[in-house]
Amino acid sequence: MAATTARTQTSTTVRPCTPRDLERVLELIEGDRLPGRPTVSACTLGHVLAGCCPGDAAPSLLQEPRTELAVGTGGEVVGVISWALREQNGDALLLWLHCVEDDQQVAHVLVRHMLDQTGRRTVHAFGTPTAMSFAGLPVRSRRGSAVALEALGFSRQDGWSYFHCRPGTLARLSYKIIDITESPDPYGWYVRLRTSDGTYIGKAVVSRPVEGTAVLEWITLDPEHAAAHLHLRQCLAHLADRGIRELTVLLGTPADVASHNHSPAAELHRQAGFQEIDQLHPYTRRP
């Protein structure tokens, strides 16, 4: 596909990504990395560029996947966007987007270019997880991209609050209250929580650690229980003994919640030592 030029205050050229650009693309991705997420390697990026995205964007379900760059007047790469069409219904998917310092102008150019290429169809942005990231745009730390999407007619959808903690900083009780079974499949570790007298009170699944980081995939623990946060805190502290330095969890949050998530589950995680870092939201634009 030929390069195109979008007229802004300065000219920004949009062109396809090539192998020689991968190092710069990795730099842009690293600049947006959230606390608690592993560094994206060249191997992982190559896997994603080949169209290997989990969830509903499996390679066999995508048409015309493209990764394109925004290039400034001096030839420097200032942004990258990846998008494709869904084979089943023809909807467009904006899979991921990164810009220098989350530049609103660059994000606008890239998304506008994608819309020009996809034509009149429904577009879903950041609705699909990839090997590099969760679904959802971090709307606080990447405010420029969020503003650009909204200016181009995208509507924010229900998403997730992104919580993060460092288990190694938490004090331990003198007795063990969790049992951990390491699953042979990629899903991770199965955790059973119990009280000091041996009564089981909950279960959890933790992803297999990567570079000392892991995800608390789900947990069944009554947030109304008086000591629930203490049991969760101890679970986290003992996970640190297994080499987990940073742990993240995603909790559902409505599209119209602009500040902190104050649901019972969110409060439970805060009391246990998590901090809400950002909110991840997908976006939709209809023709």
SULNOR-V512688 format. One record per backbone hydrogen bond with DSSP energy under -1.0 kcal/mol. NH is the residue of the N-H (numbers start at 1). CO is the residue of the C=O. If there is no record, write none. Layout:
# SULNOR-V512688
nh/co
NH/CO
NH/CO
This chain:
# SULNOR-V512688
nh/co
4/14
6/12
12/6
13/71
14/4
15/69
17/67
21/18
22/19
25/21
26/22
27/23
28/24
29/25
30/26
31/27
32/29
33/30
37/34
45/41
46/42
47/43
48/44
49/45
50/46
51/48
52/47
53/51
61/58
62/59
63/85
66/83
68/81
69/15
70/79
71/13
72/76
75/72
78/70
79/70
80/98
81/68
82/96
83/66
84/93
85/63
86/91
87/61
90/86
92/122
93/84
94/124
95/82
96/82
98/80
100/78
102/99
103/100
107/103
108/104
109/105
110/106
111/107
112/108
113/109
114/110
115/111
116/112
117/113
118/114
119/115
121/119
123/285
124/92
125/283
126/94
130/133
136/126
137/281
139/137
139/279
142/138
146/142
147/143
148/144
149/145
150/146
151/147
152/148
153/150
154/149
155/284
157/282
159/253
160/280
161/251
162/278
163/249
164/275
165/247
169/166
170/167
179/192
181/190
183/188
189/206
190/181
191/204
192/179
193/202
194/177
195/199
198/195
201/193
202/193
204/191
205/218
206/189
207/215
210/213
213/210
214/246
216/248
217/205
217/215
218/205
220/203
225/222
228/225
231/227
232/228
233/229
234/230
235/231
236/232
237/233
238/234
239/235
240/236
242/239
243/240
244/239
245/212
246/212
247/165
248/214
249/163
251/161
253/159
257/254
267/263
268/264
269/265
270/266
271/267
272/268
273/270
274/269
275/164
277/162
278/162
280/160
281/137
283/125
284/155
285/123
